[in-house]
Amino acid sequence: MTELIIYAIIFLLLIAHALMAGKMYRTVHEDTTLSIQEKNDWKLKALVFPIYYWGKYKMR
């Protein structure tokens, strides 16, 4: 039973990670003030640590 709970938590974290990365990816893609190089840089960062870089992106 404990193993099932651990897998459920890991699955929820994975889904949250994917949704946050997708949200940041879409937001960065729609930003017309960024160059293609900057967009690609932010998109790559979104795939690695989306929540951390979402805050950094919003503060720029």
C-alpha positions as a Markdown table, in Angstrom:
| # | Residue | x | y | z |
|---|---|---|---|---|
| 1 | Met | 0.0 | 0.0 | 0.0 |
| 2 | Thr | 2.8 | 2.4 | 0.8 |
| 3 | Glu | 4.4 | 1.7 | -2.6 |
| 4 | Leu | 1.1 | 2.7 | -4.3 |
| 5 | Ile | 1.0 | 5.9 | -2.4 |
| 6 | Ile | 4.6 | 6.8 | -3.3 |
| 7 | Tyr | 3.9 | 6.0 | -7.0 |
| 8 | Ala | 0.8 | 8.2 | -6.9 |
| 9 | Ile | 2.7 | 11.1 | -5.4 |
| 10 | Ile | 5.5 | 10.7 | -8.0 |
| 11 | Phe | 2.8 | 10.6 | -10.8 |
| 12 | Leu | 1.2 | 13.8 | -9.5 |
| 13 | Leu | 4.5 | 15.6 | -9.3 |
| 14 | Leu | 5.3 | 14.5 | -12.9 |
| 15 | Ile | 1.9 | 15.7 | -14.2 |
| 16 | Ala | 2.4 | 19.1 | -12.3 |
| 17 | His | 5.9 | 19.4 | -13.8 |
| 18 | Ala | 4.6 | 18.8 | -17.3 |
| 19 | Leu | 1.7 | 21.2 | -17.0 |
| 20 | Met | 3.9 | 24.0 | -15.6 |
| 21 | Ala | 6.5 | 23.5 | -18.3 |
| 22 | Gly | 3.7 | 23.6 | -20.9 |
| 23 | Lys | 2.3 | 26.8 | -19.5 |
| 24 | Met | 5.7 | 28.5 | -19.4 |
| 25 | Tyr | 6.5 | 27.2 | -22.9 |
| 26 | Arg | 3.3 | 28.7 | -24.3 |
| 27 | Thr | 3.8 | 32.0 | -22.5 |
| 28 | Val | 7.3 | 32.4 | -23.7 |
| 29 | His | 6.4 | 31.5 | -27.2 |
| 30 | Glu | 3.7 | 34.2 | -27.3 |
| 31 | Asp | 6.1 | 36.9 | -26.0 |
| 32 | Thr | 6.9 | 39.2 | -28.9 |
| 33 | Thr | 9.6 | 41.2 | -27.0 |
| 34 | Leu | 12.0 | 38.2 | -26.9 |
| 35 | Ser | 14.4 | 37.2 | -29.7 |
| 36 | Ile | 14.4 | 33.6 | -31.0 |
| 37 | Gln | 17.5 | 32.9 | -29.1 |
| 38 | Glu | 16.0 | 34.2 | -25.8 |
| 39 | Lys | 12.8 | 32.2 | -26.4 |
| 40 | Asn | 14.7 | 29.0 | -27.0 |
| 41 | Asp | 16.8 | 29.7 | -23.8 |
| 42 | Trp | 13.6 | 30.2 | -21.7 |
| 43 | Lys | 11.9 | 27.2 | -23.3 |
| 44 | Leu | 14.9 | 24.9 | -22.4 |
| 45 | Lys | 14.9 | 26.2 | -18.9 |
| 46 | Ala | 11.1 | 25.5 | -18.7 |
| 47 | Leu | 11.8 | 21.8 | -19.4 |
| 48 | Val | 14.3 | 21.5 | -16.6 |
| 49 | Phe | 12.9 | 23.5 | -13.6 |
| 50 | Pro | 9.7 | 25.1 | -14.7 |
| 51 | Ile | 8.5 | 26.5 | -11.3 |
| 52 | Tyr | 11.9 | 28.0 | -10.5 |
| 53 | Tyr | 12.3 | 29.6 | -13.9 |
| 54 | Trp | 8.7 | 30.8 | -14.1 |
| 55 | Gly | 9.4 | 33.1 | -11.2 |
| 56 | Lys | 12.6 | 34.3 | -12.8 |
| 57 | Tyr | 10.8 | 34.9 | -16.1 |
| 58 | Lys | 8.1 | 36.9 | -14.4 |
| 59 | Met | 10.6 | 39.1 | -12.5 |
| 60 | Arg | 12.6 | 40.0 | -15.6 |
